[in-house]
Amino acid sequence: MIESQKNLDVRLKALEDALRLDAAKSLAVPLLRKDVDTLQDALRANTVAIQTEMGRLYGLVEWFLGLMFTIALGFFGLAITNYFRSDRKLPKEGPASST
């Protein structure tokens, strides 16, 4: 336990010395933090936009499938209607007459 605390103190001292000696490094950490925060905000905004578009796409697919089902049902009804009408309109063929 004491060994790990001493090791941690040495590493912290080295980090503090590096930050004191080089001002650019000490300024880079807050700038990096700001960049990370900006990227996180952009990621959240993009996630919300993607979820919105997925919802729109889902609604569009629902309407499209409903339309296809309605068209198929209409064609099926038309085919049945034409089938039963064609039975009544066909003339009955009698003996063939040759003239």
C-alpha positions in Angstrom: 0.0 0.0 0.0 2.7 2.4 0.9 4.7 1.3 -2.1 1.9 2.1 -4.5 1.3 5.5 -2.7 5.0 6.4 -3.2 4.8 5.3 -6.8 1.7 7.5 -7.3 3.5 10.4 -5.6 6.5 10.1 -7.9 4.3 10.0 -11.0 2.2 13.0 -9.8 5.4 14.9 -9.1 6.8 14.1 -12.6 3.5 15.3 -14.1 3.5 18.5 -12.1 7.1 19.2 -13.1 6.4 18.7 -16.8 3.4 21.0 -16.6 5.5 23.7 -14.9 8.4 23.5 -17.3 6.3 23.6 -20.5 3.5 26.1 -20.6 2.2 24.7 -23.9 1.5 21.4 -22.2 -0.4 23.0 -19.3 -2.6 24.9 -21.8 -3.1 21.8 -24.0 -5.0 19.9 -21.4 -7.9 22.4 -21.1 -8.0 22.8 -24.8 -8.2 19.0 -25.3 -11.0 18.9 -22.7 -12.9 21.6 -24.6 -12.4 19.6 -27.9 -13.7 16.4 -26.3 -16.7 18.3 -24.9 -17.4 19.7 -28.3 -17.2 16.3 -29.9 -19.5 14.8 -27.3 -22.1 17.6 -28.0 -21.8 17.0 -31.7 -22.2 13.2 -31.2 -25.4 13.8 -29.1 -26.8 16.1 -31.7 -26.1 13.6 -34.5 -27.6 10.8 -32.5 -30.8 12.7 -32.0 -30.9 13.6 -35.7 -30.4 9.9 -36.7 -33.2 8.8 -34.3 -35.5 11.4 -35.9 -34.7 10.2 -39.4 -35.2 6.6 -38.4 -38.6 7.5 -37.1 -39.5 9.2 -40.3 -38.2 6.2 -42.3 -40.2 3.8 -40.2 -43.4 5.8 -40.8 -42.7 5.9 -44.6 -42.2 2.1 -44.7 -45.5 1.7 -42.8 -47.3 3.8 -45.4 -45.6 2.0 -48.3 -46.5 -1.4 -47.0 -50.1 -0.3 -46.4 -50.2 1.0 -50.0 -48.9 -2.3 -51.4 -51.4 -4.3 -49.4 -54.2 -2.1 -50.6 -53.1 -2.4 -54.2 -52.8 -6.1 -53.9 -56.3 -6.3 -52.3 -57.7 -4.2 -55.1 -56.2 -6.4 -57.8 -57.5 -9.5 -56.1 -61.0 -8.1 -55.9 -60.8 -7.0 -59.5 -59.7 -10.5 -60.6 -62.5 -12.2 -58.7 -65.1 -9.8 -60.1 -63.9 -10.3 -63.7 -63.8 -14.1 -63.2 -67.4 -14.2 -62.1 -68.6 -11.8 -64.7 -66.9 -13.7 -67.5 -69.0 -16.8 -66.8 -72.3 -15.0 -67.4 -71.3 -13.1 -70.5 -69.8 -16.0 -72.5 -72.3 -17.2 -75.2 -73.2 -20.8 -75.2 -72.0 -22.5 -78.2 -74.5 -24.6 -80.0 -74.0 -26.9 -83.0 -71.7 -25.5 -85.5 -73.4 -24.4 -88.6 -71.7 -24.2 -91.9 -72.9 -21.7 -94.3 
